[in-house]
Structure formats: C-alpha cells, structure tokens
Amino acid sequence: MKHTVPPLILAIALVTGTGAQAQAPIKSIDEKGHVTYSDKPVEKAVSSTVVPVAPGPDEATVKAAQERLKQTREQAEKAEAERKALEAKRSAEQAAAQEQKAAKPEVVIIKEEGGYPFVRPAPPLITPNPPAVSPGKPDHPAYKPRPPVTNPVIRPR
C-alpha cells in the first residue's frame, strides 16, 4: 500500500522546514494596472504595499500533526496486515474445500418411477372449435377503415 503525505503536513513541513523566514511580500501596481507580488518593490510602480501574511503553525501544532500522521500510518499497516492474513486464511479454506471435493466426488441418484418423466403436452395453437360468428366491431373511429394512401402525382410544367 502506497502511503502519501497529507497536504496539510507537507505545507507545515515546508513552512517550518526553511531556516530563513522570508519577509512579507510586496504588492506593486504599474502604470498599466498590472499587479506584481515580489519581495522587492517594482521599479516604476504606481503604488506598492506590504501584504500581511499570517504566521505559520507553532511547534506544538506541528508535533501534534506529526503524531497523528504516525498513528494513521500504524493503523494502515495494521489493517493491511489483517487484510493479508484474512486473504491467506480464505485462500487456504478454498484450497481445502477443493481438495475435499476432488477426493469425494458428489453422487446424485435420480429415481424415476415408470420410466421417463411425465411431460405435459403444449396447448394447441388453434382453438379446436372457433366461434361460428366473429364478434362485431364497435362503432368507434379506430375500427373504421381508413382511405388508402396515395402518392402525389408529379406533373411536368
């Protein structure tokens, strides 16, 4: 199982891991209105302001995050070991079941009385005695015959 470092821990490590703390960034706007963030003011800038930056996490927060990361990794390794043990147990049980099945073949005895089993014949497709008179059609537009469809006549001009 591949372990990845959570983004929060990575950000904390980057912020606290650097030896020299950078100074606050400076926002500079030139005469065309382009905004630039830098550690030094830009030449020919119309305005330059220092942007306040929130301080990074304190040492206790970093240590707590590292401890949570360590506990999470330990839990993941434990769960992975349990999963592998369960998988090995299941595969051993399946192999034992297959060996037992191969050693003792399954015998099925079918006892039929009177020879072949009884098969019920299919119902006839045509009714043996059709009605003498077919029922009349109701007086409904859906039952009235439609006029035949004719193609339009194409005449030369």
PyMOL CGO cylinders between C-alpha atoms (Angstrom):
from pymol import cmd
from pymol.cgo import CYLINDER

trace = [
    CYLINDER, 0.00, 0.00, 0.00, 1.44, 3.32, -1.03, 0.3, 1, 1, 1, 1, 1, 1,
    CYLINDER, 1.44, 3.32, -1.03, 1.42, 5.98, 1.68, 0.3, 1, 1, 1, 1, 1, 1,
    CYLINDER, 1.42, 5.98, 1.68, 1.06, 9.61, 0.71, 0.3, 1, 1, 1, 1, 1, 1,
    CYLINDER, 1.06, 9.61, 0.71, 1.79, 12.61, 2.87, 0.3, 1, 1, 1, 1, 1, 1,
    CYLINDER, 1.79, 12.61, 2.87, -1.33, 14.69, 3.57, 0.3, 1, 1, 1, 1, 1, 1,
    CYLINDER, -1.33, 14.69, 3.57, -1.18, 18.20, 2.08, 0.3, 1, 1, 1, 1, 1, 1,
    CYLINDER, -1.18, 18.20, 2.08, -1.50, 19.87, 5.50, 0.3, 1, 1, 1, 1, 1, 1,
    CYLINDER, -1.50, 19.87, 5.50, 1.57, 18.06, 6.85, 0.3, 1, 1, 1, 1, 1, 1,
    CYLINDER, 1.57, 18.06, 6.85, 3.50, 18.88, 3.68, 0.3, 1, 1, 1, 1, 1, 1,
    CYLINDER, 3.50, 18.88, 3.68, 2.61, 22.56, 3.95, 0.3, 1, 1, 1, 1, 1, 1,
    CYLINDER, 2.61, 22.56, 3.95, 3.60, 22.64, 7.62, 0.3, 1, 1, 1, 1, 1, 1,
    CYLINDER, 3.60, 22.64, 7.62, 6.90, 20.97, 6.85, 0.3, 1, 1, 1, 1, 1, 1,
    CYLINDER, 6.90, 20.97, 6.85, 7.67, 23.42, 4.06, 0.3, 1, 1, 1, 1, 1, 1,
    CYLINDER, 7.67, 23.42, 4.06, 6.83, 26.45, 6.17, 0.3, 1, 1, 1, 1, 1, 1,
    CYLINDER, 6.83, 26.45, 6.17, 8.70, 25.33, 9.28, 0.3, 1, 1, 1, 1, 1, 1,
    CYLINDER, 8.70, 25.33, 9.28, 11.49, 23.48, 7.49, 0.3, 1, 1, 1, 1, 1, 1,
    CYLINDER, 11.49, 23.48, 7.49, 13.07, 26.55, 5.89, 0.3, 1, 1, 1, 1, 1, 1,
    CYLINDER, 13.07, 26.55, 5.89, 15.82, 28.05, 8.00, 0.3, 1, 1, 1, 1, 1, 1,
    CYLINDER, 15.82, 28.05, 8.00, 15.43, 31.68, 7.00, 0.3, 1, 1, 1, 1, 1, 1,
    CYLINDER, 15.43, 31.68, 7.00, 11.98, 33.17, 7.06, 0.3, 1, 1, 1, 1, 1, 1,
    CYLINDER, 11.98, 33.17, 7.06, 11.18, 35.30, 4.01, 0.3, 1, 1, 1, 1, 1, 1,
    CYLINDER, 11.18, 35.30, 4.01, 9.97, 38.84, 4.53, 0.3, 1, 1, 1, 1, 1, 1,
    CYLINDER, 9.97, 38.84, 4.53, 6.40, 39.85, 3.76, 0.3, 1, 1, 1, 1, 1, 1,
    CYLINDER, 6.40, 39.85, 3.76, 5.56, 40.10, 0.03, 0.3, 1, 1, 1, 1, 1, 1,
    CYLINDER, 5.56, 40.10, 0.03, 5.07, 43.49, -1.58, 0.3, 1, 1, 1, 1, 1, 1,
    CYLINDER, 5.07, 43.49, -1.58, 2.18, 44.17, -3.95, 0.3, 1, 1, 1, 1, 1, 1,
    CYLINDER, 2.18, 44.17, -3.95, 3.17, 46.54, -6.75, 0.3, 1, 1, 1, 1, 1, 1,
    CYLINDER, 3.17, 46.54, -6.75, 0.89, 48.02, -9.40, 0.3, 1, 1, 1, 1, 1, 1,
    CYLINDER, 0.89, 48.02, -9.40, 2.46, 49.57, -12.52, 0.3, 1, 1, 1, 1, 1, 1,
    CYLINDER, 2.46, 49.57, -12.52, 1.05, 52.31, -14.74, 0.3, 1, 1, 1, 1, 1, 1,
    CYLINDER, 1.05, 52.31, -14.74, -0.80, 49.77, -16.96, 0.3, 1, 1, 1, 1, 1, 1,
    CYLINDER, -0.80, 49.77, -16.96, -2.58, 48.26, -13.96, 0.3, 1, 1, 1, 1, 1, 1,
    CYLINDER, -2.58, 48.26, -13.96, -0.59, 45.01, -13.84, 0.3, 1, 1, 1, 1, 1, 1,
    CYLINDER, -0.59, 45.01, -13.84, -0.24, 43.61, -10.31, 0.3, 1, 1, 1, 1, 1, 1,
    CYLINDER, -0.24, 43.61, -10.31, 3.05, 42.03, -9.24, 0.3, 1, 1, 1, 1, 1, 1,
    CYLINDER, 3.05, 42.03, -9.24, 3.87, 40.29, -5.95, 0.3, 1, 1, 1, 1, 1, 1,
    CYLINDER, 3.87, 40.29, -5.95, 7.54, 40.23, -5.03, 0.3, 1, 1, 1, 1, 1, 1,
    CYLINDER, 7.54, 40.23, -5.03, 9.95, 40.56, -2.11, 0.3, 1, 1, 1, 1, 1, 1,
    CYLINDER, 9.95, 40.56, -2.11, 11.18, 43.90, -3.52, 0.3, 1, 1, 1, 1, 1, 1,
    CYLINDER, 11.18, 43.90, -3.52, 9.13, 46.79, -4.88, 0.3, 1, 1, 1, 1, 1, 1,
    CYLINDER, 9.13, 46.79, -4.88, 8.99, 47.01, -8.67, 0.3, 1, 1, 1, 1, 1, 1,
    CYLINDER, 8.99, 47.01, -8.67, 10.64, 49.98, -10.35, 0.3, 1, 1, 1, 1, 1, 1,
    CYLINDER, 10.64, 49.98, -10.35, 8.26, 52.46, -11.99, 0.3, 1, 1, 1, 1, 1, 1,
    CYLINDER, 8.26, 52.46, -11.99, 5.35, 51.22, -9.86, 0.3, 1, 1, 1, 1, 1, 1,
    CYLINDER, 5.35, 51.22, -9.86, 2.40, 53.50, -9.28, 0.3, 1, 1, 1, 1, 1, 1,
    CYLINDER, 2.40, 53.50, -9.28, 1.75, 52.02, -5.82, 0.3, 1, 1, 1, 1, 1, 1,
    CYLINDER, 1.75, 52.02, -5.82, 3.45, 49.45, -3.57, 0.3, 1, 1, 1, 1, 1, 1,
    CYLINDER, 3.45, 49.45, -3.57, 2.01, 47.99, -0.38, 0.3, 1, 1, 1, 1, 1, 1,
    CYLINDER, 2.01, 47.99, -0.38, 3.20, 45.33, 2.04, 0.3, 1, 1, 1, 1, 1, 1,
    CYLINDER, 3.20, 45.33, 2.04, 0.82, 42.37, 2.16, 0.3, 1, 1, 1, 1, 1, 1,
    CYLINDER, 0.82, 42.37, 2.16, 0.33, 40.95, 5.67, 0.3, 1, 1, 1, 1, 1, 1,
    CYLINDER, 0.33, 40.95, 5.67, 0.96, 37.19, 5.90, 0.3, 1, 1, 1, 1, 1, 1,
    CYLINDER, 0.96, 37.19, 5.90, -0.45, 35.01, 8.65, 0.3, 1, 1, 1, 1, 1, 1,
    CYLINDER, -0.45, 35.01, 8.65, 2.24, 33.28, 10.71, 0.3, 1, 1, 1, 1, 1, 1,
    CYLINDER, 2.24, 33.28, 10.71, 2.82, 29.56, 10.28, 0.3, 1, 1, 1, 1, 1, 1,
    CYLINDER, 2.82, 29.56, 10.28, 1.73, 26.97, 12.85, 0.3, 1, 1, 1, 1, 1, 1,
    CYLINDER, 1.73, 26.97, 12.85, 3.52, 26.79, 16.18, 0.3, 1, 1, 1, 1, 1, 1,
    CYLINDER, 3.52, 26.79, 16.18, 5.77, 23.90, 17.20, 0.3, 1, 1, 1, 1, 1, 1,
    CYLINDER, 5.77, 23.90, 17.20, 3.05, 22.16, 19.25, 0.3, 1, 1, 1, 1, 1, 1,
    CYLINDER, 3.05, 22.16, 19.25, 0.68, 22.05, 16.27, 0.3, 1, 1, 1, 1, 1, 1,
    CYLINDER, 0.68, 22.05, 16.27, 3.42, 20.61, 14.05, 0.3, 1, 1, 1, 1, 1, 1,
    CYLINDER, 3.42, 20.61, 14.05, 4.27, 17.90, 16.60, 0.3, 1, 1, 1, 1, 1, 1,
    CYLINDER, 4.27, 17.90, 16.60, 0.57, 17.01, 17.02, 0.3, 1, 1, 1, 1, 1, 1,
    CYLINDER, 0.57, 17.01, 17.02, 0.17, 16.70, 13.26, 0.3, 1, 1, 1, 1, 1, 1,
    CYLINDER, 0.17, 16.70, 13.26, 3.27, 14.51, 13.03, 0.3, 1, 1, 1, 1, 1, 1,
    CYLINDER, 3.27, 14.51, 13.03, 1.94, 12.29, 15.83, 0.3, 1, 1, 1, 1, 1, 1,
    CYLINDER, 1.94, 12.29, 15.83, -1.43, 11.93, 14.05, 0.3, 1, 1, 1, 1, 1, 1,
    CYLINDER, -1.43, 11.93, 14.05, 0.43, 11.01, 10.86, 0.3, 1, 1, 1, 1, 1, 1,
    CYLINDER, 0.43, 11.01, 10.86, 2.43, 8.37, 12.71, 0.3, 1, 1, 1, 1, 1, 1,
    CYLINDER, 2.43, 8.37, 12.71, -0.73, 6.89, 14.28, 0.3, 1, 1, 1, 1, 1, 1,
    CYLINDER, -0.73, 6.89, 14.28, -2.52, 6.87, 10.91, 0.3, 1, 1, 1, 1, 1, 1,
    CYLINDER, -2.52, 6.87, 10.91, 0.37, 5.02, 9.28, 0.3, 1, 1, 1, 1, 1, 1,
    CYLINDER, 0.37, 5.02, 9.28, 0.46, 2.46, 12.10, 0.3, 1, 1, 1, 1, 1, 1,
    CYLINDER, 0.46, 2.46, 12.10, -3.29, 1.87, 11.75, 0.3, 1, 1, 1, 1, 1, 1,
    CYLINDER, -3.29, 1.87, 11.75, -2.94, 1.50, 7.97, 0.3, 1, 1, 1, 1, 1, 1,
    CYLINDER, -2.94, 1.50, 7.97, -0.11, -1.02, 8.34, 0.3, 1, 1, 1, 1, 1, 1,
    CYLINDER, -0.11, -1.02, 8.34, -2.12, -2.98, 10.93, 0.3, 1, 1, 1, 1, 1, 1,
    CYLINDER, -2.12, -2.98, 10.93, -5.21, -3.03, 8.69, 0.3, 1, 1, 1, 1, 1, 1,
    CYLINDER, -5.21, -3.03, 8.69, -3.08, -4.15, 5.73, 0.3, 1, 1, 1, 1, 1, 1,
    CYLINDER, -3.08, -4.15, 5.73, -1.59, -7.00, 7.79, 0.3, 1, 1, 1, 1, 1, 1,
    CYLINDER, -1.59, -7.00, 7.79, -5.06, -8.09, 8.95, 0.3, 1, 1, 1, 1, 1, 1,
    CYLINDER, -5.06, -8.09, 8.95, -6.35, -7.99, 5.36, 0.3, 1, 1, 1, 1, 1, 1,
    CYLINDER, -6.35, -7.99, 5.36, -3.46, -10.14, 4.12, 0.3, 1, 1, 1, 1, 1, 1,
    CYLINDER, -3.46, -10.14, 4.12, -3.96, -12.64, 6.96, 0.3, 1, 1, 1, 1, 1, 1,
    CYLINDER, -3.96, -12.64, 6.96, -7.69, -12.89, 6.21, 0.3, 1, 1, 1, 1, 1, 1,
    CYLINDER, -7.69, -12.89, 6.21, -6.98, -13.29, 2.50, 0.3, 1, 1, 1, 1, 1, 1,
    CYLINDER, -6.98, -13.29, 2.50, -4.47, -16.09, 3.21, 0.3, 1, 1, 1, 1, 1, 1,
    CYLINDER, -4.47, -16.09, 3.21, -6.98, -17.81, 5.52, 0.3, 1, 1, 1, 1, 1, 1,
    CYLINDER, -6.98, -17.81, 5.52, -9.72, -17.64, 2.88, 0.3, 1, 1, 1, 1, 1, 1,
    CYLINDER, -9.72, -17.64, 2.88, -7.47, -18.97, 0.12, 0.3, 1, 1, 1, 1, 1, 1,
    CYLINDER, -7.47, -18.97, 0.12, -6.40, -21.86, 2.41, 0.3, 1, 1, 1, 1, 1, 1,
    CYLINDER, -6.40, -21.86, 2.41, -10.05, -22.65, 3.15, 0.3, 1, 1, 1, 1, 1, 1,
    CYLINDER, -10.05, -22.65, 3.15, -10.91, -22.59, -0.56, 0.3, 1, 1, 1, 1, 1, 1,
    CYLINDER, -10.91, -22.59, -0.56, -7.98, -24.87, -1.38, 0.3, 1, 1, 1, 1, 1, 1,
    CYLINDER, -7.98, -24.87, -1.38, -9.04, -27.31, 1.37, 0.3, 1, 1, 1, 1, 1, 1,
    CYLINDER, -9.04, -27.31, 1.37, -12.63, -27.29, 0.09, 0.3, 1, 1, 1, 1, 1, 1,
    CYLINDER, -12.63, -27.29, 0.09, -11.45, -28.01, -3.46, 0.3, 1, 1, 1, 1, 1, 1,
    CYLINDER, -11.45, -28.01, -3.46, -9.25, -30.88, -2.28, 0.3, 1, 1, 1, 1, 1, 1,
    CYLINDER, -9.25, -30.88, -2.28, -12.12, -32.35, -0.27, 0.3, 1, 1, 1, 1, 1, 1,
    CYLINDER, -12.12, -32.35, -0.27, -14.46, -32.04, -3.24, 0.3, 1, 1, 1, 1, 1, 1,
    CYLINDER, -14.46, -32.04, -3.24, -11.91, -33.70, -5.54, 0.3, 1, 1, 1, 1, 1, 1,
    CYLINDER, -11.91, -33.70, -5.54, -11.32, -36.55, -3.08, 0.3, 1, 1, 1, 1, 1, 1,
    CYLINDER, -11.32, -36.55, -3.08, -15.02, -37.26, -2.57, 0.3, 1, 1, 1, 1, 1, 1,
    CYLINDER, -15.02, -37.26, -2.57, -16.97, -36.99, -5.81, 0.3, 1, 1, 1, 1, 1, 1,
    CYLINDER, -16.97, -36.99, -5.81, -20.56, -35.91, -5.50, 0.3, 1, 1, 1, 1, 1, 1,
    CYLINDER, -20.56, -35.91, -5.50, -23.01, -38.68, -6.45, 0.3, 1, 1, 1, 1, 1, 1,
    CYLINDER, -23.01, -38.68, -6.45, -26.56, -37.83, -7.40, 0.3, 1, 1, 1, 1, 1, 1,
    CYLINDER, -26.56, -37.83, -7.40, -29.11, -40.63, -7.77, 0.3, 1, 1, 1, 1, 1, 1,
    CYLINDER, -29.11, -40.63, -7.77, -32.32, -39.82, -9.56, 0.3, 1, 1, 1, 1, 1, 1,
    CYLINDER, -32.32, -39.82, -9.56, -35.07, -42.35, -9.08, 0.3, 1, 1, 1, 1, 1, 1,
    CYLINDER, -35.07, -42.35, -9.08, -37.92, -42.21, -11.53, 0.3, 1, 1, 1, 1, 1, 1,
    CYLINDER, -37.92, -42.21, -11.53, -40.95, -44.35, -11.33, 0.3, 1, 1, 1, 1, 1, 1,
    CYLINDER, -40.95, -44.35, -11.33, -42.39, -45.79, -14.51, 0.3, 1, 1, 1, 1, 1, 1,
    CYLINDER, -42.39, -45.79, -14.51, -39.59, -44.88, -16.88, 0.3, 1, 1, 1, 1, 1, 1,
    CYLINDER, -39.59, -44.88, -16.88, -39.41, -41.47, -18.45, 0.3, 1, 1, 1, 1, 1, 1,
    CYLINDER, -39.41, -41.47, -18.45, -40.66, -38.43, -16.60, 0.3, 1, 1, 1, 1, 1, 1,
    CYLINDER, -40.66, -38.43, -16.60, -44.11, -37.15, -17.49, 0.3, 1, 1, 1, 1, 1, 1,
    CYLINDER, -44.11, -37.15, -17.49, -44.12, -34.26, -19.93, 0.3, 1, 1, 1, 1, 1, 1,
    CYLINDER, -44.12, -34.26, -19.93, -47.29, -32.25, -20.22, 0.3, 1, 1, 1, 1, 1, 1,
    CYLINDER, -47.29, -32.25, -20.22, -48.18, -31.56, -23.86, 0.3, 1, 1, 1, 1, 1, 1,
    CYLINDER, -48.18, -31.56, -23.86, -48.25, -27.96, -25.03, 0.3, 1, 1, 1, 1, 1, 1,
    CYLINDER, -48.25, -27.96, -25.03, -51.69, -26.41, -25.55, 0.3, 1, 1, 1, 1, 1, 1,
    CYLINDER, -51.69, -26.41, -25.55, -52.89, -26.38, -29.17, 0.3, 1, 1, 1, 1, 1, 1,
    CYLINDER, -52.89, -26.38, -29.17, -52.09, -23.33, -31.25, 0.3, 1, 1, 1, 1, 1, 1,
    CYLINDER, -52.09, -23.33, -31.25, -55.52, -23.25, -32.92, 0.3, 1, 1, 1, 1, 1, 1,
    CYLINDER, -55.52, -23.25, -32.92, -58.72, -23.31, -30.95, 0.3, 1, 1, 1, 1, 1, 1,
    CYLINDER, -58.72, -23.31, -30.95, -60.47, -26.62, -31.65, 0.3, 1, 1, 1, 1, 1, 1,
    CYLINDER, -60.47, -26.62, -31.65, -63.93, -25.07, -32.08, 0.3, 1, 1, 1, 1, 1, 1,
    CYLINDER, -63.93, -25.07, -32.08, -63.72, -21.48, -33.28, 0.3, 1, 1, 1, 1, 1, 1,
    CYLINDER, -63.72, -21.48, -33.28, -66.84, -19.37, -32.76, 0.3, 1, 1, 1, 1, 1, 1,
    CYLINDER, -66.84, -19.37, -32.76, -69.26, -19.51, -35.71, 0.3, 1, 1, 1, 1, 1, 1,
    CYLINDER, -69.26, -19.51, -35.71, -69.70, -15.75, -35.88, 0.3, 1, 1, 1, 1, 1, 1,
    CYLINDER, -69.70, -15.75, -35.88, -66.94, -13.33, -35.13, 0.3, 1, 1, 1, 1, 1, 1,
    CYLINDER, -66.94, -13.33, -35.13, -67.94, -10.54, -32.77, 0.3, 1, 1, 1, 1, 1, 1,
    CYLINDER, -67.94, -10.54, -32.77, -68.97, -7.33, -34.48, 0.3, 1, 1, 1, 1, 1, 1,
    CYLINDER, -68.97, -7.33, -34.48, -66.77, -4.29, -34.45, 0.3, 1, 1, 1, 1, 1, 1,
    CYLINDER, -66.77, -4.29, -34.45, -67.92, -1.45, -32.24, 0.3, 1, 1, 1, 1, 1, 1,
    CYLINDER, -67.92, -1.45, -32.24, -68.88, 1.87, -33.74, 0.3, 1, 1, 1, 1, 1, 1,
    CYLINDER, -68.88, 1.87, -33.74, -65.60, 3.62, -33.00, 0.3, 1, 1, 1, 1, 1, 1,
    CYLINDER, -65.60, 3.62, -33.00, -63.32, 5.69, -35.25, 0.3, 1, 1, 1, 1, 1, 1,
    CYLINDER, -63.32, 5.69, -35.25, -60.39, 3.39, -34.54, 0.3, 1, 1, 1, 1, 1, 1,
    CYLINDER, -60.39, 3.39, -34.54, -62.28, 0.49, -36.17, 0.3, 1, 1, 1, 1, 1, 1,
    CYLINDER, -62.28, 0.49, -36.17, -63.43, 2.37, -39.26, 0.3, 1, 1, 1, 1, 1, 1,
    CYLINDER, -63.43, 2.37, -39.26, -61.42, 1.70, -42.39, 0.3, 1, 1, 1, 1, 1, 1,
    CYLINDER, -61.42, 1.70, -42.39, -59.06, 4.41, -43.48, 0.3, 1, 1, 1, 1, 1, 1,
    CYLINDER, -59.06, 4.41, -43.48, -58.89, 5.71, -47.03, 0.3, 1, 1, 1, 1, 1, 1,
    CYLINDER, -58.89, 5.71, -47.03, -55.96, 4.29, -48.97, 0.3, 1, 1, 1, 1, 1, 1,
    CYLINDER, -55.96, 4.29, -48.97, -52.77, 6.32, -49.04, 0.3, 1, 1, 1, 1, 1, 1,
    CYLINDER, -52.77, 6.32, -49.04, -51.85, 7.56, -52.49, 0.3, 1, 1, 1, 1, 1, 1,
    CYLINDER, -51.85, 7.56, -52.49, -48.64, 9.09, -53.67, 0.3, 1, 1, 1, 1, 1, 1,
    CYLINDER, -48.64, 9.09, -53.67, -48.83, 12.63, -55.05, 0.3, 1, 1, 1, 1, 1, 1,
    CYLINDER, -48.83, 12.63, -55.05, -48.93, 12.94, -58.80, 0.3, 1, 1, 1, 1, 1, 1,
    CYLINDER, -48.93, 12.94, -58.80, -45.94, 14.72, -60.26, 0.3, 1, 1, 1, 1, 1, 1,
    CYLINDER, -45.94, 14.72, -60.26, -46.86, 16.67, -63.38, 0.3, 1, 1, 1, 1, 1, 1,
    CYLINDER, -46.86, 16.67, -63.38, -44.40, 18.35, -65.72, 0.3, 1, 1, 1, 1, 1, 1,
    CYLINDER, -44.40, 18.35, -65.72, -44.64, 22.12, -66.02, 0.3, 1, 1, 1, 1, 1, 1,
]
cmd.load_cgo(trace, "trace")
